[in-house]
Amino acid sequence: MTRPTAAPTAPTPPSTTPSAGPAGAADGSAATDGGPLVLDVLGPTGAYRARNRQSVPDLTGAPAVELGLAPRLFVSRAMSALRAATPLPLDGRVAAIARAGELFATAELGGLTPEAYERAVSRIAGIPLPVVRTATRTLARRTADLYRGLRHARPAGAVGDWRDPLTRTGRAVWARRGEVLAVHAAGNHPGTHSMWPEALALGYRVAVRPSRREPLTPHRLVMALRAAGFPDDHVVLLPAEHEAAGAMLRAADLAYGSDEVIREFADDRSVLPLTPGRSKVLLTADDDWRCHLGTVVDSIAHHGGTGCVNATAVFVEGDPAPVAQALAERLGALPSLPPQDENAVLPVQSAASARILEKFVLGRAAGARPWLGGDGIADDLGDGSAVLRPAVFQLGRPDDPAAGTEVPFPCVWVCPWNREAWTAPLRDTLVLGAYTADERLIDALLHEPTISNLHIGDHPTHWTETGMPHDGYLADFLMRSKTVLRG
């Protein structure tokens, strides 16, 4: 799941280099003194210095990354190389992924220390530096526990290998649905890249198309996976224009992600599109919301409010005004700071993008009661960037379409809810935090197909743990059970 970013702006025209050939750095990146970081294509035979290159600016508009773009022919050949590669043994895959997570968090890769990488992500994507650091630790932890998480996803009646003795009398075996996975990565948060290594653990070979909004995290992770023992023809990084990206998707057996290419194939059963989370909170009259205000605020603003698991709507049984007022007081106290400040908690975008987003939000809020953000959400930092300040708007009815608005900062829509509305306004939700003791209501919420995760009681919507599904298990999409009977 991803959060939408600001309205798209015109892309920077690609620059060219005189020739294509091996990159200057063996791993495909180079930290430069004062100039932009150079990120090359990571192909099946190593780093590749492409002719076609894209400049990625930082928040002030200064060039920050020079990203190589793989041509269509290169993409096609890379995908063929992935298909021809033989997976490592399971134990080797799991150990290499755990080692990669450790390297990602501790090693110098491509001339960048972990600290330099984290500061660069913050400077380019506007994600608060403490949030990036937490994402680094989380990725290391998830990769270390990855196999344990996959065991939760495997059906209890299935075994992992046809050689298991149980297949002699007939057993379900968990098997891949294909060999090659294409990932069209989101750029809203580094944590989105902690999921796709599961495919490597399951024996897939993986091609990643990074988001140009934030290409550093997938580039670093692919380098770490290779340094940890995955051959170059098992995991590749293919930054690409639209046409080449489409070729990448068509050459894969399965694909998932959230970019415009994925959306074109959304009806294809081999494609898993990631959509906005629209996570919500429900406060019923049988529980005192004042006891849970801190958790609700945390659900909205944790990690800068950039995640699909951050709550964007709060439904209140009774008068929503006191809840909206309390949320506005708490969220309004959050400081406006540059993203690289040690105390930063709010996301930052270029001033131009922030103003476009501000106009969009205020347009959606027409007719709502503004408790916070009614005068604007873009707080200019004076360097060409602006902090995205929190916003709280009160709506008049539970079915107001504005309640489904999701933007990449703490913006919440507070709505009335009643028993007549029941589950209808709570549909299409990644995580629902339900503060209620009504068992009939809990049953209804659990069995509502469009609510993916249900947190009952005082638990933030962003809570997760190893083995818990995000929007179902990714392995549900990657694997299937097939009967095996042998003599």
Order of alpha helices (4+ residues) and beta strands (2+ residues): beta-beta-beta-beta-beta-beta-beta-alpha-alpha-alpha-alpha-alpha-beta-beta-beta-alpha-beta-alpha-beta-alpha-beta-alpha-beta-beta-alpha-beta-alpha-beta-alpha-beta-beta-beta-beta-beta-beta-alpha-beta-alpha-beta
